[in-house]
């Protein structure tokens, strides 16, 4: 298991696009934090969470890149057990994403909140980024695609949620984007509480990674 995890870590570290996504998220988050400090802009949840969608491209690439140029076959030759391989990859992606989320979130959060910064608030923001990233990772593994999860996760808050918010508000607040807004304290008053947002976001992450794990285990490479 250790050898598989080391190999997966090496693959992630050698994905230039993943590093670029994390850097772009860091810069965007810092710029937004500086610009929004002490202004009404800080309450525009979808805008303030936008860098998370740059960030989640990194775990999406970690999963989706396995399905280019026969990379998955090579990975499975080195680790014949698909369950062990996907478990190791999921663990590595989770740890790397958690560390990257801290690096991406903290500068912008401190720039925005200054002396009012709290460990709880920063931790909630880091968890939001991490869980969105894991949702993207699981969807990419299930869809065998980099594009599909990005399109789905960006389309939901930009196009679908505004249309459905007036018709099915109880459903909309359970979608990944809205649950994450609740988790980080940027949602509308009628949305989920912070703990409920955490539970729903974690549930989506478990479902997405589980779907990716299952489809990887049962289908042909």
C-alpha positions in Angstrom: 0.0 0.0 0.0 2.9 2.4 0.8 4.5 1.8 -2.6 1.2 2.4 -4.4 0.6 5.6 -2.4 4.2 6.8 -3.2 3.6 6.2 -6.9 0.3 8.1 -6.8 1.9 11.0 -5.0 4.6 11.2 -7.7 2.0 11.2 -10.4 0.1 14.1 -8.7 3.3 16.1 -8.2 4.1 15.7 -11.9 0.8 17.1 -13.2 1.6 20.7 -14.3 -2.0 21.5 -14.8 -2.9 20.5 -11.2 -0.2 22.8 -9.8 -1.4 25.6 -12.1 -5.0 25.1 -10.8 -3.9 25.4 -7.2 -1.8 28.5 -7.9 -4.6 30.1 -9.7 -7.0 29.4 -6.8 -4.4 30.8 -4.4 -4.1 34.0 -6.3 -7.8 34.4 -6.9 -8.7 33.7 -3.3 -6.1 36.3 -2.1 -7.3 38.9 -4.5 -10.9 38.4 -3.6 -10.1 38.4 0.1 -8.2 41.7 -0.3 -10.9 43.3 -2.5 -13.9 42.1 -0.3 -12.4 43.1 3.1 -15.0 45.3 4.8 -17.3 45.6 1.8 -20.7 44.1 0.9 -18.9 41.9 -1.7 -17.8 39.6 1.1 -21.5 38.5 1.4 -21.8 37.4 -2.2 -21.4 33.7 -1.5 -21.0 32.4 -5.1 -18.4 35.0 -5.9 -16.4 34.4 -2.7 -16.5 30.6 -3.3 -15.5 30.9 -7.0 -11.8 30.1 -6.4 -12.8 26.7 -5.0 -13.8 25.7 -8.6 -10.3 26.5 -9.7 -8.9 24.5 -6.8 -11.1 21.4 -7.5 -9.6 21.1 -10.9 -6.5 19.6 -9.3 -8.2 16.5 -7.8 -10.3 16.2 -10.9 -7.1 16.1 -13.0 -5.6 13.5 -10.6 -8.5 11.2 -11.4 -9.3 12.1 -15.0 -5.7 11.8 -16.1 -5.8 8.1 -15.4 -7.9 7.7 -18.5 -5.6 9.3 -21.0 -3.1 7.3 -23.1 -3.8 4.0 -21.2 -2.5 5.4 -17.9 -5.0 3.3 -15.9 -3.8 0.1 -17.4 -0.2 1.0 -16.4 -1.4 1.9 -12.9 -3.2 -1.4 -12.5 -0.2 -3.4 -13.7 1.7 -2.0 -10.8 -1.2 -2.6 -8.4 -3.4 -5.5 -9.7 -6.0 -5.0 -6.9 -8.2 -2.2 -8.1 -9.6 -1.7 -4.5 -6.1 -1.2 -3.1 -5.1 1.1 -5.9 -8.2 3.3 -5.7 -8.0 3.3 -1.9 -4.4 4.5 -2.0 -5.1 7.1 -4.7 -8.1 8.4 -2.7 -6.0 8.7 0.4 -3.2 10.5 -1.4 -5.6 12.9 -3.1 -7.3 13.6 0.2 -4.1 14.4 2.1 -2.6 16.5 -0.8 -5.9 18.3 -1.3 -6.2 19.1 2.5 -2.7 20.5 2.6 -3.2 22.5 -0.6 -6.6 23.8 0.7 -4.8 25.3 3.7 -2.3 27.0 1.5 -4.9 28.3 -0.8 -7.5 29.5 1.8 -5.5 31.0 4.6 -3.9 34.1 2.8 -7.2 35.2 1.4 -9.1 34.5 4.6 -6.7 36.6 6.7 -6.6 39.4 4.1 -10.4 39.5 4.2 -11.0 39.2 8.0 -7.8 40.6 9.4 -7.9 40.7 13.2 -11.4 39.2 13.1 -10.0 36.0 11.6 -10.9 32.8 13.6 -9.6 29.3 13.5 -13.2 28.0 13.2 -13.9 30.2 10.2 -10.7 29.3 8.4 -11.2 25.6 9.1 -14.7 25.7 7.7 -13.4 27.4 4.5 -10.6 24.7 4.2 -13.1 21.9 4.7 -15.4 23.4 2.0 -12.6 23.5 -0.5 -11.5 19.9 0.4 -15.0 18.4 0.2 -15.7 20.1 -3.2 -12.4 18.8 -4.4 -13.3 15.2 -3.3 -16.7 15.5 -5.0 -14.9 16.5 -8.2 -12.4 13.7 -7.8 -15.1 11.0 -7.3 -17.1 12.3 -10.3 -14.0 12.3 -12.5 -13.2 8.7 -11.6 -16.8 7.7 -12.2 -17.1 9.5 -15.5 -13.6 8.8 -16.7 -13.3 12.4 -17.7 -11.9 15.7 -16.6 -14.4 17.8 -18.4 -17.7 16.2 -17.2 -17.3 16.9 -13.4 -16.1 20.4 -14.1 -19.1 21.1 -16.3 -21.5 19.5 -13.8 -20.2 21.3 -10.7 -19.9 24.7 -12.4 -23.3 24.4 -14.1 -25.2 23.6 -11.0 -24.6 26.9 -9.1 -24.5 29.1 -12.2 -27.4 27.8 -14.2 -29.5 25.3 -12.4 -29.7 26.6 -8.9 -31.0 30.1 -9.8 -33.8 28.5 -11.9 -34.9 26.0 -9.2 -34.4 28.2 -6.1 -37.9 29.6 -6.3 -39.5 26.3 -7.2 -37.7 23.8 -5.0 -35.7 25.7 -2.3 -35.6 22.7 -0.1 -33.9 20.7 -2.8 -31.5 23.5 -3.9 -30.0 24.0 -0.5 -28.9 20.3 -0.5 -26.9 20.7 -3.7 -23.1 20.6 -3.3 -22.5 24.3 -3.9 -25.3 25.5 -1.6 -24.3 23.1 1.1 -20.7 24.4 0.9 -21.9 28.0 1.2 -23.8 26.9 4.4 -20.7 25.3 5.7 -18.5 28.4 5.2 -21.2 30.8 6.4 -21.9 32.5 3.1 -25.4 31.2 2.4 -28.8 33.0 2.6 -30.5 33.0 6.0 -33.0 30.3 5.0 -30.2 27.9 4.0 -28.7 25.0 6.1 -26.9 25.6 9.3 -23.1 25.3 9.3 -23.1 21.8 10.8 -25.8 20.6 8.4 -23.9 22.1 5.5 -20.8 20.1 6.6 -22.9 16.9 6.9 -24.5 17.4 3.4 -21.1 18.3 1.8 -19.4 15.3 3.4 -22.3 13.1 2.2 -21.8 14.3 -1.4 -18.1 13.6 -1.1 -18.6 10.1 0.2 -21.2 9.4 -2.5 -19.0 10.7 -5.3 -15.8 8.9 -4.2 -17.9 5.8 -3.6 -19.3 6.0 -7.1 -15.8 6.4 -8.5 -14.5 3.5 -6.5 -17.3 1.2 -7.5 -17.1 2.0 -11.2 -13.3 1.6 -11.2 -13.6 -1.8 -9.5 -16.2 -3.3 -11.8 -15.6 -2.0 -15.3 -12.9 -2.8 -17.9 -9.9 -0.4 -17.9 
